[in-house]
Every structure is written in C-alpha cells, then in structure tokens.
C-alpha cells in the first residue's frame, strides 16, 4: 500500500472560553460589554462569522491530519438519520430472522459512510486513542474480558465517545458450546461491561464471526439487539475486501483488531492511517455505528 508521511506539526490552540453571555453571545443583564482599548480596533472583539469558523475548523482538521502523516483530513460524515434504518432481511448483508437479533455486514443506508470496529482488546495503544480523538474518527469496540486485566484504557475511550460492546469473556468458538456455556460467555460479559464501563451493551460480535441459532437466542436474552459482522478487514499494510470489486459501499462495516508490533509489522496508528487514506480516497466518511443501529 502507498504510504504518505508528513512531519509532525503542533496542534492548533483551542479557542478561549467565552465570558458570561446569554445564548446569543450578548452580555448578560447588568454587565457591560468589553470595549477596545484606546487605539485598538473594535475588530478584536468581533465574533468569527460562520464562514470564518468553517475555514478555521477545516484548517484545524488539516493540521491534525498532517500531524498523523496524512495528506488529506477524513471527510465529515453527514448528520445521523433521524430514524434508524429498519433491519429487514436482505441476505447476505442483513440476516433478520424472527425473534433473534439481526446479523449484518452492511447497514442499510445510502449515506456515503462506513463504520470502523475494533475487536479483542490486547493492544492498548495510547497513541491510537489520541489519533482517534484528534482526527474525530468514531469507532465501536468489541472486547473480550480475558485480554483486559484493567479496563482503564477502555473507560478512557468510552469517555471520549467510543462505544464499548460485547465480544464474550474468553473468545471461544461458540459453535462448540451448549446453551449454558454460551450464556456464561455472552451474558457474563454483558454484566462485566455494565460494571466496568457503566453501560450494558446493545451490540455483540461472536468470536471469529461464528455462531449458531442458539447463540442469537442467548444474545437476545442478554439484551443484545444486533450482531454486526464485517465486509472489510484492515491491517497495517493492506485491506482485505469481501468482494472482488475492492471497494467500499454505503454502510459497510470494517473490522480491525487491537494489535501491535508483536502480531503486526506496525502499530495501531499505522493501521488507522491506512484506513483513513483508503476510506477518504474512495469518498467515504467514518460514521458512528450506534447512530444507525
């Protein structure tokens, strides 16, 4: 894959917090609006116009992209749908059987968006967390408890808006387990994440993407409402596509893993850099999976 690097640059300073004002930006009752000093232009107190704010935001995004070795900033996703798409049976992209959570590889939408998801939890790279935050890239993570002796890294991700979902306690092949064992794996991780993260997940991904009808019934009993799979997988040096056109399509779900130099010849930030380049080059934006499911 083609790589592009750029020298790190300093992140732009954040805007100063405004002083006391009402919702329109005018001084509150009883307060005197600040006045320019003698010889100082009143322009110093002018609020940026919307067009200026848009330009400043774009410049900030481009600076952040350059810092992380990208020539183009990620595209901005459209606003989330007012009503989430109905997950009706549309195989192979959506498998929706009565009484169990739908299994999907692609979210039904015409928006030019894709959804990045990260599995397991072994590699806890703080640079990856910073890159997500500075580039404002939404992701959803699916974690297995046996890889996470301390959930601090994932609590931090949750605080910056990353949704943490269920990938079982011990990452077994669920096809080989009976109902009671599957309940321990799926429902046990539901209880565990509710305690560790503070939110009981709605989404579940079975290890290896393998499941049985019983798996879906168990997942439903634990509060799972959808089972996202994937159409592409990102590594540090390539993207594997399910289909031979080697293209993203609206609503595609992308898989990657919490891995680093031990398993990959690269880092989580190398993986994310490649994903951003390819998704952006094909005209897509990253969107938040939970806004659509």
Secondary structure, DSSP 8 states (H G I E B T S, - for coil): -------------------S--TTS---TT-------TT--GGGG----HHHHHHHHHHHHHHHHHHTT-SS--B------SS------BTTTEE--TTS-EEESB----SSEEEEEEEE-----HHHHHHHHHHT--EEEEE-GGG-S-THHHHHHHHTT-EEEE--SS---GGGS-HHHHHHHHHHHHHHHHHHTSS--SBB--GGG---HHHHHHHHHTT--EEE--SEEE-SS-EEESSTT----TTBEEEEES--TTTSSS-HHHHHHHHHHHHHHTT-EE--GGGT-
